[in-house]
Amino acid sequence: MSNQNARCYVGNLPFSTTAEELDALFSQAGTVNDATVMTDRDTGRSRGFGFVEMGSADEANEAVRRFNGYNHGGRDLKVNIARPRENRGGGNRGGGGYRG
C-alpha cells in the first residue's frame, strides 16, 4: 500500500510553530512519521506552512477532519491531503525524483 495519501499539508501556521509542536498536535490523530515546517532558504524563518506524514491514509484523513479550521496559536489551520509534488522545471539539481 502506498502512503502517498498519508501526507498532510498544513497551512496558515503561526510563524513560531516548530516541527515538534506539529508532531505533538497531529499525534492526537494517529502515528506521525515526520513533521516539517517549511523555512525560507535565505532567512531560515518559517514560511507559515508545513507537512505532516501520518502512519496511514486513515490517520491522515482523521488529521484533516480534526485540524482543518482548528485554532492553533490564534490562527485557523488549513489542513488537507497533500498533492504529489509537481515538477517545476529549472534544471537538474541532482538527487532525482521518483521514477516509478
MDTraj code that builds the backbone (N, CA, C; nanometers):
import mdtraj as md
import numpy as np

residues = "MET SER ASN GLN ASN ALA ARG CYS TYR VAL GLY ASN LEU PRO PHE SER THR THR ALA GLU GLU LEU ASP ALA LEU PHE SER GLN ALA GLY THR VAL ASN ASP ALA THR VAL MET THR ASP ARG ASP THR GLY ARG SER ARG GLY PHE GLY PHE VAL GLU MET GLY SER ALA ASP GLU ALA ASN GLU ALA VAL ARG ARG PHE ASN GLY TYR ASN HIS GLY GLY ARG ASP LEU LYS VAL ASN ILE ALA ARG PRO ARG GLU ASN ARG GLY GLY GLY ASN ARG GLY GLY GLY GLY TYR ARG GLY".split()
xyz = np.array([
    [0.0834, -0.1191, 0.0000],
    [0.0000, 0.0000, 0.0000],
    [0.0872, 0.1245, 0.0000],
    [0.0579, 0.2197, -0.0846],
    [0.1312, 0.3454, -0.0906],
    [0.0879, 0.4356, 0.0237],
    [0.1841, 0.5120, 0.0780],
    [0.1467, 0.6069, 0.1819],
    [0.1372, 0.7479, 0.1257],
    [0.1232, 0.7572, -0.0073],
    [0.1125, 0.8866, -0.0734],
    [0.0003, 0.9699, -0.0116],
    [-0.1111, 0.9080, 0.0210],
    [-0.2236, 0.9796, 0.0790],
    [-0.2094, 1.0006, 0.2289],
    [-0.0954, 0.9624, 0.2865],
    [-0.0765, 0.9775, 0.4293],
    [-0.0054, 1.1084, 0.4629],
    [0.0202, 1.1917, 0.3641],
    [0.0916, 1.3179, 0.3859],
    [-0.0090, 1.4322, 0.3857],
    [-0.0050, 1.5119, 0.4920],
    [-0.0959, 1.6256, 0.5054],
    [-0.0218, 1.7566, 0.4845],
    [-0.0846, 1.8472, 0.4114],
    [-0.0384, 1.9853, 0.4014],
    [-0.1011, 2.0608, 0.5173],
    [-0.0225, 2.1432, 0.5861],
    [-0.0729, 2.2234, 0.6971],
    [-0.0366, 2.3688, 0.6688],
    [-0.1384, 2.4505, 0.6410],
    [-0.1163, 2.5907, 0.6089],
    [-0.1692, 2.6832, 0.7166],
    [-0.1334, 2.8106, 0.7033],
    [-0.1741, 2.9170, 0.7946],
    [-0.1167, 2.8950, 0.9347],
    [0.0030, 2.8370, 0.9407],
    [0.0688, 2.8145, 1.0695],
    [0.1201, 2.9460, 1.1268],
    [0.1096, 2.9628, 1.2585],
    [0.1803, 3.0757, 1.3197],
    [0.3296, 3.0602, 1.2886],
    [0.3981, 3.1701, 1.2655],
    [0.5381, 3.1629, 1.2251],
    [0.6277, 3.1077, 1.3350],
    [0.5777, 3.1016, 1.4579],
    [0.6561, 3.0488, 1.5699],
    [0.6431, 2.8975, 1.5852],
    [0.5556, 2.8337, 1.5072],
    [0.5314, 2.6894, 1.5208],
    [0.6555, 2.6098, 1.4827],
    [0.6883, 2.5106, 1.5662],
    [0.8021, 2.4223, 1.5393],
    [0.7535, 2.2872, 1.4883],
    [0.8449, 2.2116, 1.4298],
    [0.8130, 2.0762, 1.3845],
    [0.7707, 1.9898, 1.5026],
    [0.8318, 2.0114, 1.6186],
    [0.7976, 1.9343, 1.7376],
    [0.6533, 1.9615, 1.7803],
    [0.6104, 2.0876, 1.7714],
    [0.4721, 2.1219, 1.8049],
    [0.3747, 2.0553, 1.7077],
    [0.4085, 2.0577, 1.5783],
    [0.3233, 1.9922, 1.4780],
    [0.3127, 1.8438, 1.5078],
    [0.4244, 1.7815, 1.5388],
    [0.4272, 1.6392, 1.5708],
    [0.3352, 1.6108, 1.6890],
    [0.3480, 1.6887, 1.7961],
    [0.2665, 1.6667, 1.9164],
    [0.1180, 1.6865, 1.8869],
    [0.0838, 1.7893, 1.8100],
    [-0.0555, 1.8167, 1.7780],
    [-0.1154, 1.7039, 1.6943],
    [-0.0474, 1.6674, 1.5861],
    [-0.1028, 1.5690, 1.4940],
    [-0.0990, 1.4272, 1.5493],
    [-0.0164, 1.4018, 1.6502],
    [-0.0147, 1.2685, 1.7103],
    [-0.1472, 1.2375, 1.7793],
    [-0.2295, 1.3398, 1.8031],
    [-0.3634, 1.3178, 1.8578],
    [-0.4537, 1.2462, 1.7569],
    [-0.4156, 1.2494, 1.6290],
    [-0.4957, 1.1851, 1.5239],
    [-0.4371, 1.0505, 1.4817],
    [-0.3182, 1.0162, 1.5310],
    [-0.2564, 0.8893, 1.4940],
    [-0.1056, 0.8990, 1.4962],
    [-0.0423, 0.8032, 1.4320],
    [0.1035, 0.7964, 1.4282],
    [0.1595, 0.9012, 1.3330],
    [0.2543, 0.9804, 1.3825],
    [0.3228, 1.0790, 1.2991],
    [0.4594, 1.0226, 1.2627],
    [0.4829, 1.0030, 1.1330],
    [0.6133, 0.9545, 1.0857],
    [0.7126, 1.0681, 1.0692],
    [0.6626, 1.1865, 1.0334],
    [0.7502, 1.3011, 1.0109],
    [0.6665, 1.4284, 1.0139],
    [0.7226, 1.5336, 1.0709],
    [0.6583, 1.6651, 1.0701],
    [0.7641, 1.7681, 1.0323],
    [0.7304, 1.8532, 0.9365],
    [0.8255, 1.9510, 0.8855],
    [0.7572, 2.0862, 0.8715],
    [0.8225, 2.1909, 0.9216],
    [0.7788, 2.3283, 0.8969],
    [0.8722, 2.3831, 0.7903],
    [0.8157, 2.4310, 0.6806],
    [0.8972, 2.4819, 0.5705],
    [0.9539, 2.6183, 0.6082],
    [1.0832, 2.6363, 0.5758],
    [1.1502, 2.7621, 0.6097],
    [1.2060, 2.8278, 0.4847],
    [1.2230, 2.9574, 0.4932],
    [1.2815, 3.0344, 0.3847],
    [1.4288, 2.9975, 0.3712],
    [1.4714, 2.9713, 0.2520],
    [1.6088, 2.9283, 0.2261],
    [1.7106, 3.0326, 0.2706],
    [1.6790, 3.1607, 0.2537],
    [1.7757, 3.2664, 0.2845],
    [1.7738, 3.3091, 0.4304],
    [1.6545, 3.3212, 0.4889],
    [1.6443, 3.3754, 0.6247],
    [1.6302, 3.2679, 0.7320],
    [1.5872, 3.1475, 0.6929],
    [1.5644, 3.0417, 0.7910],
    [1.4347, 3.0572, 0.8676],
    [1.3563, 3.1591, 0.8358],
    [1.2281, 3.1814, 0.9034],
    [1.1197, 3.0935, 0.8437],
    [1.0217, 3.0615, 0.9281],
    [0.9083, 2.9811, 0.8834],
    [0.8366, 3.0496, 0.7679],
    [0.7893, 2.9674, 0.6743],
    [0.7102, 3.0206, 0.5633],
    [0.5604, 3.0104, 0.5925],
    [0.5252, 2.9608, 0.7124],
    [0.3850, 2.9567, 0.7529],
    [0.3095, 2.8335, 0.7075],
    [0.3834, 2.7318, 0.6602],
    [0.3178, 2.6065, 0.6243],
    [0.4153, 2.4920, 0.6451],
    [0.3592, 2.3720, 0.6452],
    [0.4429, 2.2545, 0.6630],
    [0.3715, 2.1302, 0.6157],
    [0.4331, 2.0160, 0.6428],
    [0.3779, 1.8869, 0.6040],
    [0.3914, 1.7906, 0.7201],
    [0.2904, 1.7059, 0.7352],
    [0.2941, 1.6011, 0.8365],
    [0.2653, 1.4696, 0.7659],
    [0.3558, 1.3737, 0.7813],
    [0.3345, 1.2413, 0.7245],
    [0.2782, 1.1519, 0.8337],
    [0.1560, 1.1069, 0.8121],
    [0.0880, 1.0210, 0.9084],
    [0.1162, 0.8744, 0.8759],
    [0.0890, 0.7862, 0.9714],
    [0.1171, 0.6444, 0.9562],
    [0.0320, 0.5735, 0.8529],
    [-0.0861, 0.6277, 0.8223],
    [-0.1746, 0.5648, 0.7237],
    [-0.2656, 0.6699, 0.6629],
    [-0.3290, 0.6330, 0.5532],
    [-0.4252, 0.7237, 0.4892],
    [-0.5420, 0.7528, 0.5831],
    [-0.5860, 0.6518, 0.6584],
    [-0.6959, 0.6731, 0.7533],
    [-0.6579, 0.7761, 0.8588],
    [-0.5341, 0.7683, 0.9087],
    [-0.4889, 0.8649, 1.0089],
    [-0.4745, 1.0044, 0.9485],
    [-0.4309, 1.0115, 0.8248],
    [-0.4211, 1.1407, 0.7574],
    [-0.5604, 1.2025, 0.7415],
    [-0.6584, 1.1202, 0.7030],
    [-0.7954, 1.1710, 0.6898],
    [-0.8504, 1.2165, 0.8244],
    [-0.8175, 1.1447, 0.9306],
    [-0.8595, 1.1847, 1.0650],
    [-0.7945, 1.3182, 1.1036],
    [-0.6682, 1.3367, 1.0674],
    [-0.5998, 1.4628, 1.0965],
    [-0.6676, 1.5789, 1.0236],
    [-0.7048, 1.5568, 0.8990],
    [-0.7756, 1.6613, 0.8235],
    [-0.9085, 1.6930, 0.8929],
    [-0.9814, 1.5900, 0.9302],
    [-1.1108, 1.6095, 0.9957],
    [-1.0944, 1.6881, 1.1261],
    [-0.9941, 1.6534, 1.2049],
    [-0.9744, 1.7177, 1.3350],
    [-0.9181, 1.8588, 1.3262],
    [-0.8231, 1.8787, 1.2352],
    [-0.7438, 2.0010, 1.2435],
    [-0.7669, 2.1034, 1.1340],
    [-0.8432, 2.0715, 1.0284],
    [-0.8753, 2.1753, 0.9308],
    [-0.9705, 2.2738, 0.9981],
    [-0.9277, 2.3988, 1.0086],
    [-1.0063, 2.5011, 1.0775],
    [-0.9757, 2.5121, 1.2258],
    [-0.8894, 2.4244, 1.2771],
    [-0.8517, 2.4236, 1.4188],
    [-0.7697, 2.5475, 1.4511],
    [-0.8038, 2.6147, 1.5615],
    [-0.7304, 2.7341, 1.6015],
    [-0.6044, 2.6929, 1.6758],
    [-0.4903, 2.7274, 1.6186],
    [-0.3596, 2.6980, 1.6788],
    [-0.2809, 2.8282, 1.6834],
    [-0.2513, 2.8730, 1.8031],
    [-0.1737, 2.9960, 1.8169],
    [-0.2439, 3.1181, 1.7600],
    [-0.3772, 3.1181, 1.7645],
    [-0.4532, 3.2324, 1.7149],
    [-0.4809, 3.2301, 1.5654],
    [-0.4431, 3.1236, 1.4983],
    [-0.4679, 3.1129, 1.3539],
    [-0.5434, 2.9841, 1.3249],
    [-0.6374, 2.9912, 1.2305],
    [-0.7141, 2.8738, 1.1897],
    [-0.6344, 2.7965, 1.0851],
    [-0.5944, 2.6752, 1.1215],
    [-0.5132, 2.5940, 1.0316],
    [-0.5914, 2.5515, 0.9079],
    [-0.5209, 2.5393, 0.7984],
    [-0.5748, 2.4833, 0.6740],
    [-0.5041, 2.3498, 0.6553],
    [-0.5784, 2.2411, 0.6679],
    [-0.5191, 2.1079, 0.6597],
    [-0.5906, 2.0280, 0.5519],
    [-0.5142, 1.9697, 0.4616],
    [-0.5709, 1.8805, 0.3617],
    [-0.4676, 1.7766, 0.3215],
    [-0.5119, 1.6777, 0.2455],
    [-0.4206, 1.5751, 0.1962],
    [-0.3292, 1.6413, 0.0935],
    [-0.1996, 1.6233, 0.1126],
    [-0.1023, 1.6866, 0.0244],
    [-0.1079, 1.6248, -0.1146],
    [-0.0956, 1.7105, -0.2139],
    [-0.0863, 1.6638, -0.3522],
    [0.0580, 1.6239, -0.3796],
    [0.0796, 1.5321, -0.4734],
    [0.2173, 1.4981, -0.5109],
    [0.2903, 1.6217, -0.5622],
    [0.4195, 1.6291, -0.5378],
    [0.4989, 1.7428, -0.5858],
    [0.4950, 1.7504, -0.7367],
    [0.4820, 1.8720, -0.7862],
    [0.4856, 1.8934, -0.9309],
    [0.6290, 1.9187, -0.9717],
    [0.6633, 1.8760, -1.0917],
    [0.7945, 1.9075, -1.1446],
    [0.7911, 2.0526, -1.1909],
    [0.8680, 2.1374, -1.1220],
    [0.8654, 2.2794, -1.1530],
    [0.9754, 2.3198, -1.2492],
    [1.0434, 2.2212, -1.3055],
    [1.1481, 2.2520, -1.4022],
    [1.2680, 2.3163, -1.3339],
    [1.3419, 2.3954, -1.4086],
    [1.4539, 2.4671, -1.3512],
    [1.5845, 2.3890, -1.3537],
    [1.5929, 2.2856, -1.4330],
    [1.7188, 2.2132, -1.4461],
    [1.7318, 2.1005, -1.3472],
    [1.8354, 2.0249, -1.3644],
    [1.8590, 1.9086, -1.2807],
    [1.9463, 1.9476, -1.1620],
    [1.8927, 1.9311, -1.0416],
    [1.9693, 1.9628, -0.9212],
    [2.0216, 1.8367, -0.8549],
    [2.0153, 1.7256, -0.9240],
    [2.0664, 1.6016, -0.8695],
    [1.9675, 1.5380, -0.7760],
    [1.9952, 1.4200, -0.7328],
    [1.9065, 1.3507, -0.6406],
    [1.7910, 1.2814, -0.7102],
    [1.7488, 1.3375, -0.8198],
    [1.6413, 1.2765, -0.8982],
    [1.5093, 1.2661, -0.8243],
    [1.4047, 1.2590, -0.8963],
    [1.2722, 1.2415, -0.8384],
    [1.2297, 1.0975, -0.8475],
    [1.1107, 1.0710, -0.8112],
    [1.0569, 0.9356, -0.8201],
    [1.0359, 0.9001, -0.9655],
    [1.0870, 0.7887, -1.0056],
    [1.0737, 0.7449, -1.1440],
    [1.0132, 0.6045, -1.1460],
    [0.8929, 0.5916, -1.0888],
    [0.8255, 0.4640, -1.0750],
    [0.8352, 0.3801, -1.1921],
])
top = md.Topology()
chain = top.add_chain()
for i, resn in enumerate(residues, 1):
    res = top.add_residue(resn, chain, resSeq=i)
    for name in ("N", "CA", "C"):
        top.add_atom(name, md.element.get_by_symbol(name[0]), res)
traj = md.Trajectory(xyz[None], top)
